[in-house]
Amino acid sequence: MADLLQYPTQPRSRHARRAYQVRKFAADGGMKTSRTITARNDADATRQALDLADQHGAELWSASRLVGQFGLLDDPTAISIKMLADRSTIGC
């Protein structure tokens, strides 16, 4: 059966870009803005996020992975994000 399956074998282009999320926070800890950026890798995304952070606390996310934290934040808001399993409400 395995010989019938074909998997893509083309490597990812070195020019391919990934989507990252930059979240800026206000001084009280509330989220001020969220912006999607594209970058070649984490280092490129970090450089862009530092430019956007500009004296505010900011976090850089790649999907559910925290890439970096910049500015005035002492602790990250979260270290990962995942969907919770659907819980049954029977008997509530």
N, C-alpha and C positions, 0 to 999 in steps of 0.2 A: 504494500500500500504506500509506503513512504516514497518509493520510486515514482509514483504517479503525481506527487505534489511538487510544485516548483515554487521556490521562494525567490523574491527579488534579490539579485546579487550586485546590483549597481551601488557603489559607494556614494555616500552623500557628498555633494559638490562642496568644495572648500569655500564657495561663494554663497552657499545656502544660508539663509537667515532664520533665526528662531524668534518667537514672540516671548517677550518678558513683560511683567507688570511692575510699574513703579508706583508705590503708594506713599503719598506725603501726608504727614500728620501735623496737626495744630499743636500748640504748646500744652493744651489740656489733654492731649492723647487721642482726641477724636480724629478720624480720617478726614483730611482736607480735600485731597484730590487723588484720583487714580488714573494712570495713563499707561497705555500699551506702547511699547517700543519694540523694534526689531534689531537684532544684533547677531554677529557671526558666532560669538561664544560668550562665556561668562565675563571674561575680561573686558570685552567691548561693551557689554551691557552695563558693567560696573562703571566704566568711564562715563557712559551716557547718564546713568543714574546719579552720579556725583554732580554732574552739571545741573541736573534737574532738582536735586535736593536743596541746594542753595539756602543755607541757614535753617532749614526745617528738618525735622526727623523724617527719614524715609526708609522704606524697605524695598528690596528688589527680589521679585519672585519669578521663578521659571516653573510654570504649572503649579504644582503643590510643593515645590522645593524652595526654601529660603536661601537665596544666593548671597545677599549682603544686607547690612544695616548701616545707615549713614546719618550723620547729623546729631540731633539732640536726644535721641532715644537712648535710655539706659539699658533696656531689655527689649528683645523682640516681642512683638504682639503675639506671635505664634512661631513655632519652629517647623510645623508642617500642617497641611490641610488635607482632609480626606472626607469622603462622603460617609455618612452614617448608614448603617443597615436599616432598612425599612422595618420599623417596629409595629407589631400588631397592637391594636387598641381594644382588642376583645377583653371584656371583663372590667373595663374602666368605668 
